[in-house]
Amino acid sequence: MLDDRSKLLLKALVERYIADGQPVGSRTLAKATGLDLSPATIRNVMSDLEELGLIASPHTSAGRIPTARGYRLFVDTMLTVNRDQLAAQDGMAGASLQADQPHKVINHAAQLLSNMSQFVGVVMSPRRSSVFRHIEFLSLSEHRVLVIIVSPDGEVQNRVIHTQTVYSQSQLQEAANFLNAHYAGLTMETVRERLRTEVDALRTEIAQLMVTAVEDDPSSDQAADEVVIAGERNLLSVNEFSSDMGNLRRLFDLFEQKAQLMRLLDVSTQAEGVRIFIGGESQVVPYQDLSVVTAPYEVDGQVVGTLGVIGPQRMAYDRMIQIVDITAKLVSNALSHNK
């Protein structure tokens, strides 16, 4: 536990370092806090903070910089967000996203996040509904069957499954009729669970076909284009990244592969409101110098995706929270009105 003086000095140090990007010395802290403390007293407090792992001393400077742990304590206990003031400063108070086609809303949101933050904007596309209204099977060849799934809102998803058994069209029709009669309106997860317990009561020839058809829910496939990224080049002007080309390459690999981003955004979908991930403290954010600010967005009150800003640990967290929070609301409104 930190006493009030230590908290005040840590808060001032983090805010000064975020603003200037330079290690903070005792004289700068004395001026920033307005406390009537000698430089020696401040140095002692800073030494205590360093022992706690909250700040560190770069070997090239006598000043201190925050660690990931220091940023976390700052964000969790010391950060105050004046939402109205920030919205006005960022020009987002009257912002809106045109309720157009969903993919355009997502692309515009990623660009808005990037432009306002000057870092990287990421948006996970809305998850497709896993509930089906109707299913059909169409034979393509002896061992290939086309599965046609129609969602409640009329969206059609097609995929090809490979079967060990050769099915006649009448068997395919029988399987489709059974699924439509007994499982229409249920999620694929529910259908899978029920088929596991009810499959013994079905004819063996078509039972395996139905199991295979719902085994891989097409709505859970995370294609590369389901994460929209904007502003990667902004990181080239961030000192923490541009000074280390190896680190910069790893970051661009992260954007290229997108798998780790999907795991991070999936985690964020389960939470309410804005979440902040500070580099190195989470397995889904493996880079020490990286921070991610995320928030879920909704369609008609149901969470369907996540968006956020990716940048250095040294970011103005209060401003990023506001940008992400407002953008999530804009996306929610645009997609809900677009339905």
C-alpha positions in Angstrom: 0.0 0.0 0.0 1.2 3.5 -0.9 0.8 6.5 1.3 -0.9 9.6 -0.1 2.5 11.3 -0.8 3.8 8.4 -2.8 0.6 8.1 -4.8 0.7 11.8 -5.6 4.3 11.6 -6.8 3.6 8.5 -8.8 0.6 10.1 -10.4 2.6 13.2 -11.3 5.5 11.2 -12.7 3.2 9.1 -14.9 1.3 12.1 -16.2 4.6 14.0 -16.9 6.2 11.1 -18.7 3.0 10.6 -20.8 3.1 14.3 -21.7 6.8 14.7 -22.4 8.2 11.2 -23.1 11.3 12.1 -21.0 12.5 10.4 -17.8 11.2 12.5 -14.8 13.6 13.8 -12.2 13.1 15.0 -8.6 13.1 18.7 -9.4 10.5 18.2 -12.1 8.3 16.3 -9.7 8.6 18.9 -7.0 7.3 21.6 -9.5 4.6 19.3 -10.9 3.2 18.4 -7.5 3.6 21.7 -5.7 4.6 19.8 -2.6 7.0 21.5 -0.2 9.5 18.6 -0.3 13.2 18.6 -0.7 14.8 16.9 -3.7 16.3 14.4 -1.3 12.9 13.4 0.1 11.5 13.0 -3.4 14.4 10.9 -4.4 13.8 8.6 -1.4 10.2 8.2 -2.3 11.2 7.5 -5.9 13.6 4.9 -4.6 10.8 3.2 -2.7 8.6 3.2 -5.8 11.4 1.7 -7.8 11.8 -1.1 -5.3 8.1 -1.8 -5.6 8.5 -2.2 -9.4 6.3 0.8 -10.2 9.0 2.9 -11.8 12.4 2.3 -13.4 15.6 4.2 -14.1 16.9 4.1 -17.7 20.7 3.7 -17.6 21.1 6.9 -19.7 19.3 9.2 -17.3 18.9 10.1 -13.6 15.2 10.4 -14.1 12.5 7.7 -13.8 9.9 6.2 -16.1 6.8 4.2 -15.2 6.8 0.4 -15.6 3.8 -1.7 -16.8 3.0 -2.2 -13.1 3.1 1.5 -12.5 0.9 2.3 -15.4 -1.6 -0.4 -14.2 -1.8 1.2 -10.7 -2.2 4.6 -12.3 -5.0 3.5 -14.6 -6.8 1.5 -11.9 -6.6 4.0 -9.0 -5.5 7.4 -10.1 -7.0 8.1 -13.5 -9.9 10.5 -13.8 -11.8 11.0 -17.1 -13.7 14.1 -17.8 -15.9 12.7 -20.5 -17.6 15.9 -21.6 -14.4 17.9 -21.8 -12.6 15.2 -23.7 -15.4 14.7 -26.2 -15.4 18.5 -26.9 -11.6 18.6 -27.3 -11.5 15.6 -29.6 -14.3 16.9 -31.7 -16.3 13.8 -31.1 -19.2 15.4 -29.1 -21.4 15.5 -32.3 -19.8 12.8 -34.2 -21.7 10.0 -36.0 -21.2 7.1 -38.2 -23.5 6.8 -41.2 -25.9 3.9 -40.9 -24.8 2.3 -44.1 -23.8 -1.3 -44.9 -22.2 -3.0 -41.8 -18.8 -3.4 -43.4 -18.6 0.3 -44.2 -19.5 1.2 -40.6 -16.7 -1.1 -39.4 -14.2 0.3 -41.8 -15.1 3.9 -40.9 -14.9 3.1 -37.2 -11.4 1.7 -37.5 -10.3 4.8 -39.4 -12.0 7.1 -36.9 -10.2 5.3 -34.0 -6.9 5.7 -35.8 -7.4 9.3 -36.8 -8.5 10.4 -33.3 -5.8 8.5 -31.4 -3.0 8.8 -33.9 -2.3 5.1 -33.1 -3.8 1.9 -34.5 -7.6 1.4 -34.7 -8.9 -2.1 -34.6 -12.5 -3.3 -35.0 -13.8 -6.9 -34.8 -16.6 -7.3 -37.4 -20.0 -8.3 -35.9 -20.4 -12.0 -35.2 -22.9 -13.7 -37.5 -25.8 -15.3 -35.8 -25.3 -18.9 -35.0 -29.0 -19.5 -34.9 -30.4 -21.2 -38.1 -33.9 -20.9 -39.5 -33.5 -23.4 -42.3 -30.8 -25.9 -43.5 -30.4 -27.7 -46.8 -28.0 -30.3 -48.2 -27.0 -30.5 -51.8 -24.7 -33.3 -53.2 -21.7 -31.9 -55.1 -20.0 -35.2 -55.7 -19.8 -38.6 -54.1 -18.1 -37.4 -51.0 -18.7 -33.6 -51.0 -22.0 -32.1 -49.8 -22.9 -28.4 -49.8 -24.5 -27.2 -46.6 -26.8 -24.2 -47.0 -27.7 -22.4 -43.7 -30.2 -19.6 -43.6 -30.2 -17.4 -40.5 -33.4 -15.8 -38.9 -32.6 -12.5 -40.6 -32.3 -14.2 -44.0 -28.5 -14.3 -44.3 -27.3 -17.3 -46.3 -24.1 -19.1 -45.4 -22.7 -21.9 -47.6 -19.9 -24.3 -46.9 -18.7 -27.7 -48.2 -18.3 -30.8 -46.0 -16.5 -34.0 -46.9 -18.2 -37.2 -46.0 -17.0 -40.8 -45.8 -20.4 -42.1 -46.9 -22.0 -41.5 -50.2 -25.5 -40.1 -49.6 -28.4 -40.1 -52.0 -30.4 -36.9 -52.5 -33.3 -38.5 -50.6 -31.1 -39.2 -47.6 -29.8 -35.6 -47.7 -33.4 -34.4 -47.8 -34.3 -36.6 -44.9 -31.5 -35.2 -42.8 -32.5 -31.6 -43.7 -36.1 -32.3 -42.8 -35.2 -33.7 -39.5 -32.9 -30.8 -38.6 -35.5 -28.2 -39.7 -38.3 -29.9 -37.9 -36.5 -30.5 -34.5 -33.8 -27.8 -34.3 -34.8 -24.7 -36.3 -34.5 -21.6 -34.2 -31.7 -23.1 -32.0 -28.0 -22.1 -31.9 -25.5 -24.4 -33.5 -24.0 -25.0 -30.0 -27.4 -26.3 -28.7 -27.9 -28.5 -31.8 -24.5 -30.0 -31.4 -25.2 -30.8 -27.7 -28.6 -32.3 -28.5 -27.3 -34.4 -31.4 -24.7 -36.0 -29.1 -27.4 -37.3 -26.8 -30.1 -38.0 -29.5 -27.9 -39.4 -32.3 -28.5 -43.0 -31.1 -32.2 -42.6 -31.9 -31.5 -41.6 -35.5 -30.7 -43.7 -38.5 -27.0 -44.3 -38.6 -26.6 -43.4 -42.3 -27.8 -39.8 -41.8 -26.8 -39.3 -38.2 -23.1 -38.8 -39.1 -24.1 -36.4 -41.8 -26.0 -34.2 -39.4 -23.2 -34.3 -36.8 -20.7 -33.3 -39.5 -22.9 -30.5 -40.8 -23.1 -28.7 -37.4 -19.7 -29.7 -36.1 -18.0 -26.5 -37.3 -20.2 -23.5 -36.8 -19.6 -21.2 -39.8 -20.3 -18.2 -37.6 -17.3 -19.0 -35.4 -14.9 -19.0 -38.3 -12.6 -16.0 -37.9 -11.6 -15.1 -41.4 -8.8 -12.6 -41.8 -11.1 -9.9 -42.9 -13.1 -10.1 -39.7 -10.6 -7.8 -38.0 -10.3 -4.4 -39.6 -7.1 -2.5 -38.8 -6.3 1.1 -39.6 -3.3 3.3 -39.0 -0.5 0.8 -38.6 1.9 3.3 -40.1 1.2 5.7 -37.2 3.5 3.5 -35.1 6.5 4.4 -37.2 6.4 7.8 -35.5 6.3 6.4 -32.0 9.8 6.5 -30.4 9.2 3.4 -28.3 8.7 1.4 -31.5 10.7 3.2 -34.2 13.9 2.9 -32.3 13.7 -0.9 -32.3 13.2 -2.3 -35.7 12.9 -5.9 -34.4 10.1 -4.8 -32.0 8.4 -2.9 -34.9 8.5 -6.0 -37.1 6.9 -8.1 -34.4 4.1 -5.6 -34.1 3.5 -5.7 -37.9 3.5 -9.5 -37.7 0.7 -9.2 -35.1 -1.4 -7.1 -37.4 -0.7 -9.4 -40.3 -1.6 -12.6 -38.6 -4.5 -11.2 -36.6 -5.0 -14.4 -34.6 -3.7 -12.8 -31.3 -5.8 -9.7 -31.9 -8.8 -11.9 -32.3 -8.1 -13.6 -28.9 -7.7 -10.2 -27.3 -10.9 -8.8 -28.8 -12.8 -12.0 -27.9 -11.7 -11.5 -24.2 -12.9 -8.0 -24.3 -16.3 -9.0 -25.7 -17.1 -10.7 -22.4 -16.6 -7.5 -20.4 -18.7 -4.4 -19.8 -17.4 -1.0 -20.7 -13.8 0.0 -21.5 -10.9 -2.4 -20.7 -7.2 -1.6 -20.7 -4.5 -4.1 -21.4 -1.0 -3.0 -20.6 1.8 -4.8 -22.4 3.4 -7.9 -20.9 0.8 -8.4 -18.1 -1.5 -10.5 -20.3 -0.7 -13.5 -22.5 -2.8 -12.0 -25.3 -0.7 -8.8 -25.3 2.8 -10.3 -25.5 4.7 -7.1 -26.2 6.1 -5.2 -23.3 5.8 -1.8 -24.8 2.2 -2.2 -26.1 -1.1 -1.1 -24.6 -4.6 -1.8 -25.9 -7.8 0.0 -24.9 -11.0 -1.8 -25.9 -14.7 -1.7 -25.6 -17.6 -3.9 -26.8 -20.3 -2.6 -29.1 -23.8 -3.8 -29.5 -26.7 -4.3 -31.9 -30.1 -3.8 -30.4 -28.6 -4.3 -26.9 -26.7 -7.5 -27.7 -22.9 -7.4 -27.7 -21.7 -8.6 -31.2 -18.1 -7.3 -31.4 -15.3 -5.3 -29.9 -13.2 -2.3 -31.0 -10.1 -0.5 -29.7 -6.9 1.4 -29.9 -3.4 -0.1 -30.0 -0.5 2.0 -29.1 2.5 2.4 -26.8 2.3 2.1 -23.0 3.0 5.9 -23.0 -0.4 7.0 -24.1 -2.9 9.4 -22.8 -5.2 6.8 -21.2 -8.0 9.2 -20.3 -8.2 10.4 -23.9 -8.0 6.9 -25.3 -10.8 5.7 -23.0 -13.0 8.5 -24.3 -12.2 7.9 -27.9 -12.9 4.1 -27.6 -16.0 4.6 -25.5 -17.6 7.1 -27.9 -16.7 5.1 -31.0 -18.3 2.0 -29.5 -21.5 3.9 -29.0 -21.4 5.3 -32.5 -21.0 1.8 -34.0 -23.8 0.4 -31.8 -26.1 3.2 -33.0 -25.2 2.9 -36.7 -25.5 -0.9 -36.8 -28.8 -0.9 -34.8 -30.3 1.7 -37.1 -29.0 -0.2 -40.2 -31.1 -3.3 -39.4 
